[in-house]
Amino acid sequence: MTAATSDALHAADVEAVTLFRGVDMTAVNEAIKDCPIRSLPAGAILLEPGQASDTIYLLLSGQLSAQLEDPAFPDRGIAIRSGECVGELSVIDGKPASAYVVAGVESRVLELPGKLFWSRLAPIPGVSRNLLAALTVRMRRSNEAVLEAQRRQLDLEHLRRELQVARQLQINMIPPGGNLFPERSDVEVAGMMNPASEVGGDFFDAFFVDERHLFLCVGDVSGHGIPAALFMARTMGLIRIAAMGTRGPDRLLERLNEQLCIGNDTNIFVTLFCAFLDVASGRLVYANAGHPAPIVAHAGRASSLAIPKGALVGVMPGLRYEAKEGALDEGVTLVCFTDGVTEACSLPDRAFSAERLVSIAAAHSEGSVEDLLESVQRELARFLGDVPPADDCTLLALRRPARRAMGSERPLPKDQTPAAWPSRRESDAAT
């Protein structure tokens, strides 16, 4: 609490006080002539809940706010304007303050000790009547504030219910956890998506366009929350339609970009990696739109897949994308992810990093794809500790299981091992 000052009390200050309207000002001035004036800088707390008080504070200039919530937001409370008083309830019933009283701007208050009020001011005709009128006005404002708070709470609860429904709808759009195709022995696919808020903008998908060809993608919509989730839902729907009509991931991105640019006044965009895999031959055709490079892992080794850089989807119509082709041989795992994984930070300057993800993929390249993703999630949770993720985290892992012939695993051709795939650095140099 700030100290009282010797600031002079002017006649205009006293006449503006609601408590003294229509009463004998000579008697009032005589009664309050020794009362101190307190100067409060903006943000200063005059009273706190539970604080004992036997003083009425008359606001001479500035503005105060009475509130039950965080005093750092004085604009959310009940306004006490110049000429009004605060603290009178404690003087009447002797109980501690029940709310914060905070200076919204630089303010001046006149302190009236309780004993002085009852002995000198209350006997003056009209003062008690004015006090009762001031309390009535305050109660009406309090009731209005309570009703408004209840309305906000109801709106908040309604919004929370809608977000829960939206989250469930989004979860239903994303493929479920675990092996996505347990009925097939020629491919293993698993994915996970953990939104940073109730709903997110990350997504992944994997489905067969025919008996032999698998389509897969991982994407990241800019931003968070409901706008990103709505754009994500639109994007996934368009991708699924486009994937059934083409086997070229570059043409798919071009078509998707044209469609997402239509009516995109909010300038939301998508980064996206997509591919078609021939599960019989291992032929993998892929294209990229500004997304992080997937990881290729096998036999304790891992490296980043060489990918075209590609422009973001949804920013500018008429863009062209490049497709690349490689061989995903048996036993090799492709790990796709969003930057929410690698850029997750436990400290401002300490990120999970792509190098850490590559190391985990290499260490768990021989287990199931579900085990690999669980290992990443476990290490990410250990890395973050109590720090909540700032971005959605999404992973998708794909593998063609190694077949066994005559009691031994068929060896991987030397020219198709992960070490023979171009690294990201080599890819950047080439493009």
N, C-alpha and C positions, 0 to 999 in steps of 0.2 A: 504494500500500500504506500502511496506517495505521501510525502510530508505536507502538512498545512503550510500555507504561505500567508504573507501579509497583504495579499491583493486587496485593494479597496473595494468596498461594497457600494455600488452605485444605486441611486433611487430607482433607475430604470430596471435594474436587476430585480429589485424587490417587487416592484409593481407588476412585473411579468410572471411572478410565481402564482400558480393556480391557487395555492393554499391561502393566499392573502387577498384574493379578489373581493372587492366590496366590503372590506373591513377597515377599521381605524388604523391607517398607516403610521400615525404617530406612535400609537401603542406598540405596533409591530416593530418599528425601527428601534424603539427603546428596548424591547425584549431581545432582539437579535444582535445588538450592537457589538457584543463581545464574541460572537460566533465566528470561528475561523472559516476561511475559504480554501478549498483543496484544488490544486491543479492536477489534471490527469492527462498524460500523453495518450495518443491513440493506441489501443490494445491493452491499456492498463486495467487490471482487475480490481474493482472496488469492493466487491463482496464475493464470497465463495459459499457453496452449500455446506451447512454445518457450522459456519462461522458465527460465533456469538456477536450480537450487535444491539446496541441501545441508542442508535443514532438515526435520525431522519436526514437524508441527503436531498437537498433541493438543487436541481440542475439549473444553473444560471446561464450557461452557454454550452454548445456542443451537442452531443447525443450519446446516450447510454443504451445498452441492450441487456435485457434480462433473459437468460436462457438456461435450460437444463443440460444441454449438450456441450460439445467441445467449445470452450471460450475463444478458440482461435478463429471462429467464424461468427462474429457479432452480428452480421447481417441476417442470421437465421433466427434470432430471438425476437422478443417483444420490445419494440422501440419505446424508449423513454425520452421524450422530447424536452427541449428547453422550456423551463417554467414548471415542469412536473417534478414529483418527488419519488423517492425509492427508500425502502427500509422501514416504512411506517408500520408494516405488519409486525415486525419484530418488536417495535416499540409498544404496540398494542397488546400482543399476547406473550411477549417475553421469550419467544422461541427463536432458535438460530435461523439464519438465512437458509432458504430452500433452493436458491438458484444462483448462478453466476450473474454478476452485474459487471459489464465490461464497457469501457469507453470505445465507441466506434470511431470517434475522431477526438482531437484534442478538446478537452472539456473542463469546465469549472463547476464545482459543487459547493454549496454552503452546508456546513455541518450543524445540525440542531440536536444536541444531546437530549435524550428522552426526558430527563428530569426537568430540563429547561422548557421543553415543549409543554409538559403537563402543568408546570407551575406558572409559566408566564404567557404562553401562546394560547393554550386551550381555553383559558377563561375569557379571551377576547371574543366578543360576539361575532359569529360567522366563520371562525376558523374551524371549529369542529364540523360544521355543516360542509365546508369546502373539502375537508379531509374525507368525509363520507362520500361526497361526489367523486373525488379523485379515486377512491377505492372502487367505486362502482364502475368507472371508466376502465380502470385496470382489470377488473374481473371480466368485463365484456371482451376486452382485448385478449385476455388469457383464454377465455372460452373459444374465441375465434382461432387462436393459435393452436389450441388442443384439437379442434375440429379439423384444421388444416393439416396438422401432423397425422391425425388418423386417416385423412384422405390420402396423404402421401404414403402412409404405411400400407393401406389397402392397394394403392397403385403399385407399390413395390412388391407386395406379395403376388399380385396378379402378374406382374412382369416376371417374377421368379418362376411362377407356374408355367408361363409361356416359354421361358428359357429352358425349363426342364423338358417340356414337350419338344422344343426345337432340338435340344441335345439328343433326345431319344430318336427323333426323325433322322438326324445326321448320323447317329450310330448305326441306324438301320440301313443307311445308304452305303456305308463303308462295309466291305467284306468282314465277316466275323474273324475272331482270333483263332489261332491254331492252324493246322494244315488245311488250306482252302480246298484241296482236291484229294481227300483221303481215299477216294475210290480208284485213283490212278496210281500206277507204280512207276510211270515214266517221268514224273515231275513232282517236286515238292515246292510249295509256295506258302509263305506265312507273312502276315503284316500286322502292324499295330499303329494306332494314332492316339496320342494323348494331347487334347487341346489345353492351351494355357488358361482359357476362360471356359465358361459354360459351353460355348460353341466356338469352333475354330475354322480356319481357312485351309488347313492341310487336308490332303486326301490321298488315297491310293486305290488302285483297282486292279483286278486280274480276272480274266474270263476267257474261255475258249470261243473263238469265232467259228471254228469248225473242229472236227475231231482231232486234228493234228496241230493247229496253230493257236498259240496262246498269246493274248494281248495283255500287256501290263503297263502301268504308269504310276508315277508318283508326282504330285503337284503341290504347290504352295501359293495360295492366294495372298496378295498383299493386304496388310492390316489384320485386325482381329475382330472378334465379336460377331454380331448379327450381320452387318454388311458383308464381311468376308465369307460367312457361312452361306448366305444367300447366293453369292457369286460362285462359291464352291459347288453348290447344288446344281446351278445352271451349267457350270463347266462339266461336271461329271455326266449329266444327261446328254450333253452335246458330244462328249467323247465316246460314250457308249454307242450312240447312233453312228458316228463317223467311223468307228473301228469295225463295224459290221459291213461297211461299204468300201473299204480299201485295205490293202496289205502294205501300203507305204506310210511309215510313220511321219515322213516329211510332208506328204500330202495331207495327212490327218492334221498336223499342226497348222498348215496353211488354211485349211477349211475352218478349223476351230478359231483361228485368229480372226478371220473375216466375220464369223458369227458373233464373237465376243466383242468386237469393236462396235457393233451396231447398238446404239442406245447406251453406250458406256460413258455417260456424262460425268460419272464420279472418278473416272480414270483409274479404276481398279485393274490390276493386271495379275497374270499367273506365270510362275515358272513351272516348267513341266519337262520331265523325262518320260519318253514312251518307247515301247519296243514290241515287236512281234517275234515270237520264238517258235521255230519248228521243233517240236519236242522229239521228233524222230531222228532228225539229222543234227540238231544243235545249232542250226543256222539262226543267228540273232541279228535282226535288222532294227536299228534304233535311231532316234533323232532327239534333239534337245532344244529347249527354249529357255536359256538362262538358268538352268537348274544345276546344283552341285553334281559332280561326276560320281556315278556309282562305284562301288568297290568290287573287285574280282578276287576271290579267295580260294585257295586249294592247298592242301597238304602243308599247313602251317605257314603259308606265304600269302600275301595280299598286296594289291596295288590298285590305284585308281584307273578306271576305264577311260580310254581316250574318247572324248565326245566332242561333237561340234558345239561351238559356243551357243549360237542361236539367239535370236531376239526374244524378248518377253512377249507373251501372248496377250492380246487384248489392248495393246497400246496404239498400234498404227496398222491400218489395212494395207494389203498389197505386199506383205512381207513374204520372203521365200526362205525355206529351211532345207538343211542338208541331212541326208540319211547316210549312216555308216553301217557296215556289216562285219560281223565277227562270228567265231565259232564258240559256243558255250558247250564244252565237252562234258562228259559224264564226270560227276564228282566235283565240278567247279561251281562255286556259289557266287551269285550276283546279289550284292547288297545295295539297295537304293535307300535314300534318306532325304530329309529336308534339313535346311540349315539350322532349324531349331535344335537339332541334336548336337551338331558340331560347334555351334555358337552359344550353347548354354553356358552361363557364367556363374561360378560360385563366388567370385570376386569381380570387381569392375574390369580388371585387366587379366583375368584368368579364365579362358574358355576351355570347354571340353576338347575341342580341336578334331580336325579330320585325321591327324596322325594317331590320336588315341583310338578313334573308331577303327582305323585300319589295323592297328595292333590287336584290338579285340576280335575283329573278323578273322585275322590270321590264327589267333590262339584257339578259336572255336570253329574252325573251318571243317573239322571232321565230324562234328556232332550234327544233330538235326537242325533244320533252319529255325524251328521254334526255340530250341536251346540257345542258338546264336542270338536271336532277338531278345530273349530273356536275359542273357548275359549283358547285352548292351544296356537294357533298361536298368539292371541291377547296378552296373558300374556308373551309369548316369545319375541314378538316385544317390549313390554313395558320394559321387563327386559334388552334387549340389547341396547335400546335407539338408538344412532347414530352409535354404533359399528356394522360393517357388520359381518354376521355369517362366521365363519372360516370353517365350514363343512356343507354338505348337511343336510337338516332337513326333515325327512319323518315320517308320521303317518298313521296308518291304524286302524280303529275302527270297531268292529263287535258286533252285538247284535241279539238275538232271541227275538222279541217283546213279551211282556206279553199278553196272550190272556185273554179275559174277559168272564166269564160265570155267568149268572144270576145276572148281574149287579155288580159283584165284581171281582177283580183281583185274579187269582189263586195264593195261597201262595207258596213261594219257600220252598222246603223241607230243613229241618235244616242241613242235611248232605251234601247239595249241595250249601250252601251259600258261598260267597267269603271267609268268615272267616274260613270255613272248608277246603279250598284248602291249600296245603302246601305253606309256605312262601319261599322266596328265601333262607333265612338262613337255614330253615329246609331241603330244597333241597340240598344245598351245603354239609350239614352234612351227608345226605344220600348217596351222590355220592362221 
